[in-house]
């Protein structure tokens, strides 16, 4: 996907058509990211990839100014999807009127991960951006390096540190 500076400038100027154009260009890639989230480490979520992208769109539109690059846009998209999934997980944890019978599916505790990532943000926001690209945008390590503007070795080191930090926080 090629994001032109003209398109990003039009979004900065609150041109709603420019945002719609951007999202339509990026939709296929965003849906692929959402699909990876639903198939990957965030299993147990009942939301369909298209529904996740649709639910993230208003959040993206609300905070949709100041995107400087593809990395910045996809970082914002990852954050919006994270917020939607956390909200969805909170609703699922709310007491049900009619309790479900059956064995719960094993899944990542998304609420605990969100809490850990919020705590990590207090340590270093860069590590949160890297992990959002990895976990929520479904980027490979090479893509994280490219989007973060660092070497593959630095991206590997940053993700290893952030994973360890998140693991320790969630285990405590």
N, C-alpha and C positions, 0 to 999 in steps of 0.2 A: 504494500500500500504506500502510495506516495502522498504525503501531506504537504501541500504547497504553503509557503509563507503567506500568500495572498488569502488563502482559505482561513488560516489561523488568525490573520489580522481582521478579517471580516467577522469572525466569531468574537474577537476582542471588542469589536464595535457593536456587539449585541445583535448581530444579524442572525435571526433564528433560522433562516433558510440555509445559511452557511453551516450551522450546527447539524441540521437535518442532512445536508449533503455529506458532511464528514461522517456522520453515523451510518448513512447508507453505504458509503465507500468502505467503512470499517466493519459493517455488520457481519459479513461472512467470517472475518477474523475473530470478532468478538464472540460470535456464536460458537466457533471452534474452541475458543478459550473456555467459554461457559460449559461446553460439552466435556472438555477435559476435566474441569472441576467436578462435574457430576459423576464422571467415571472414575476419577482418581481418588486422592486422599480425602475428599469430602463426601465419601459415599454415605448413603443413608438419607441424603437430601432428596426430597420428592419433587423439587422444582425442575422443570424442563429447561434445557439450554436457551431456547427462544424466550421463555418466560423470564429467565434471569436477565437476559439482555434488555428485554422490555421494561423490567422493573428497575434496572440500573439506569436506563436512559434519563428519567427525570432528575436523578441525582447528578448525573453527568451534565445535564442541561443547566441545573442550578449553579453548579460550581464551574461552568464551562467557559471561563475567560482566562486568558493568560497562558494558554498552551503554547509552548515554545518549540516543541518538536514532537515527533512520533513517540519518543520515550515518555515525554510528559503526558501526552494524551493517553497512552496505554497504562501509565501509572495511575492516572485519574480513573480510568475505566476499571482497573483492578481494585482500586479503593472503593469505588461505587458498588462493584459486585460483592466485595467483602462486606460492606454495610448491609446490602440486601440479604446476603446469606446469614449474617449475624441476626438480623431482625427476624428472618424466617426461623432460625434456630430458637430464638427467644419465644416465639409464638408456639413452637412445637413443645417447648418445655413447660408452657403454662398448663395448669391443671385442666384436664379434659372433663367435660360433663359426663361423657360415657367413656370410661377407660377402655383402651384397646386390650384385647386378649391376644397373647402370643409372645414370642421371644423377640426382644428388641434387637435391631441390627447393630453390629459393632460399627462404631464410627468415631471419627475424630471429634473431640469436644470443641466445637467451633467457638462456643462462648469463652471457654478457657483460653483458646488460641488468641481470640480477639483481646482478651484481658492481658495476656502475655505480650502481644504486639504493642498494645497501648503503653505498657510498662517499658518495653524496649525503646519506644519512641522517646522516652525521657532520657535514655542513655545516649542514643544516637539515631536520628531520623533516617539517616542513610541506610542503616541496616533494615529498617522497616520497609523502605522503598524496595530494597533488593528482595526481601522476602515476599512482598506483595507481588512483585513481578514473577517470582518463582512459584509461589503457592496459588495466587489468585488470578494472575494473568497467564499462567501455564507456560511461561517462557522456559526455554532450555538454559543451561548455564552460559552457553555461548551468546544467546540472545540477551541474557541479563548483563553480560559484560558489554555488549554493544550498546544496549539501551542506557546503561549506567555510565558509559564512557570510560571504561577501565579495561585493563587487560583481563584475560581469562583467569590467570593466576590470582589476581586481586579479587575477581568475582567469586572464585572458588574459596578463597580465604575468608571473604566477607560472609558468604553463605554458611560456611562451616562454623564461623564464630556465632552468627545469628541463630543458626539451628541449635547449637549447643546452649546458648543463652536461653532461648525459648524452651528447650527441653528441661533445663534446670529449673526455670521459673514454673513451668507447668507441673513438674514433679514435686516441687516444694509444697 
